[in-house]
Amino acid sequence: MPSFKTAKIILVVDDEISLERLIKQRFRKQINAKELEFIFVNNGYEALSLLETSSSIDLILTDIQMPEMDGLTLLEKIKKFDPNLKAIVVSAYDELKNIRTAMNRGAFDFLTKPIDFNDLEITINKTLAFVQEVRQNQEQLQQAQEQLQYQAFYDGLTGLLNRNGFIKQLEAHIHTNQQQANSPFALLFLDLDRYQVVKFTLGHGVGEELLKQVARRLENCLSPTSIIARVGTDEFAILLKDISDTQQPHQIASAIHRALEMPLIWEGVAVSSTVSIGIAYSSLNILEPEDLLRAADTAMHSAILQGKGNTAVFNAEMLTSAISRLQLEADLQRAVFDRQLHLNYQPIFSLVDEQIVGFEALVRWRHQVRGMVSPTEFIPIAEETGLILPLGAWVLSEAVQCLSIWLEKFPHVRPLSMNVNLSGIQLSSPELRTLINRLLDEFSLSGEFLKLEITESMFMENAGSATPLLQQLKAQQVRFCIDDFGKGYSSLSYLHHLPIDTLKIDREFISGMVEDSKDFDIVKTIINLAHSLGLDVVAEGIETQEQLHLLRELGCEWGQGFFFSRPLEAEAAGELLAHMASPCQNGKIVRIG
């Protein structure tokens, strides 16, 4: 029940019969106004009995000489009830010895009898003000301590346990489980696959709201006995207690996947994010909570490698893989900042006359121990760690610089363009436009010489937020190409809204178009669609004369692939340009194997 008490309660401990009447008369207005309330008892025993049953006393007025228990004894005993409770001694025994004894035993003040009621009122008000201030300070300190305790173990954004709180709960459950039932349990580690893209694209506010709504949806998927926590920026952990069988965590993981499939709406913005889940079982006999959490985390990263939105269960082989991946991550960070990577350039040709029209810049990494590391292996790591931003900036800078050298050295080769691949994180970076403008100015190039390639799925996931940036760059004549078209969303309704110039047909369809009529029809449809929208087409992965012949018949403008040339080092690409610029070639290409 809520308390409506406003009056300050003063306990008067005195066996003088007339004192009650005098006090009530002197403080009549304050009593009637419910500012003060007086309770009267005859001695220290009665006072202690009252203090044992009531915690609402604000101040004590006590005499010294009383039957059964005197005031000096009472002063010593009231400390155990409330250290902040203050007492004023009112006594006719005003010898210095009594005053010193009373003050040493905790009296706040000492007044003499006969009572000066003006002095008493002043002393009461002063003491009550002091007590109130002390109690307020103590309450604020208690609140601060509780807040620190909360912050130590809870996440302020979602209200869930944080990593420290989860580890504490997990440690307690492991210990209890060992001592008692030893029931099987499981740990789930979750990562929001697109949180960084959402945050960089739509802002921190939308990112935080996404986390809060995800937390609520996760709670709705779990039983009351399960424990859930936010253990990282976009990571959650779940302890499933007393699971009935090994399939139960999979069923819960599936329920979580379904729960997050529906877009989350905030201020009219629809945000969606798949989740990758790792599972670790108590049957691993891992006793340290951090180690068990790390096992589930390792499984989660394995799920990401299978393709976002998947679930994986921890096994011993994953640990070896995770250690190798961590080493590769550290090596990649060193390679990015020490400029240990290099670019290859694959020529893009006109399918009409087989003349070079541009190059695609492709980043390569020759590891000192492992040799060549595939971009399909290190680019996802760069995206997860944020290294894609400095790496992408370096690729753009190197490619634009290389193109400017070629344009100056081979002015008679038809105008070349440089194709550079962008990731979704780069596309969401507010620094992208500034970087491109600086590079174009630094190397005195028009935007028409630069073509940015973005995968179809990346275009669709970022279409709403990225379109203004693309339009700004488009106004500077920078061109855009949808890479691997046909493998992703293939949402035709978006194509005429996006400021794109080119569709690049995925090599999977090109490789099968000669033997497979379905692939041929897909290639034909894409080319016709592009032309109807005023776009040109690049065929990727051309390897045979038959493929080239069919693409020419279908009206495809451009192509690249091993039939023409493998990706080349910058020096070899320059030599190819020099060869093409030679008058004796008469438009004939020497194929580079």
Order of alpha helices (4+ residues) and beta strands (2+ residues): beta-alpha-alpha-beta-alpha-beta-alpha-beta-alpha-beta-alpha-alpha-beta-alpha-alpha-beta-beta-alpha-beta-beta-beta-alpha-beta-alpha-beta-beta-beta-alpha-alpha-beta-alpha-alpha-beta-alpha-beta-alpha-beta-alpha-alpha-beta-alpha-beta-alpha
